[in-house]
């Protein structure tokens, strides 16, 4: 058998375009979707005043380190 005998004949109605796209099944709905539910947020305006001793101590340590770094930068002429 030769190659020309193995190739099927071309059909005249054969189209090389891709098939049409059909929309998905759930295109629309009769009722609108429900609004998202959100939990209420709790805002405590006095929370920044009631910091723990650990937080206040950490603030003091970081402030001291910042002050020392500023002094070192001033002496070294970096600022």
Residue pairs with C-beta under 8 A, 6 or more apart in sequence:
70 79
73 79
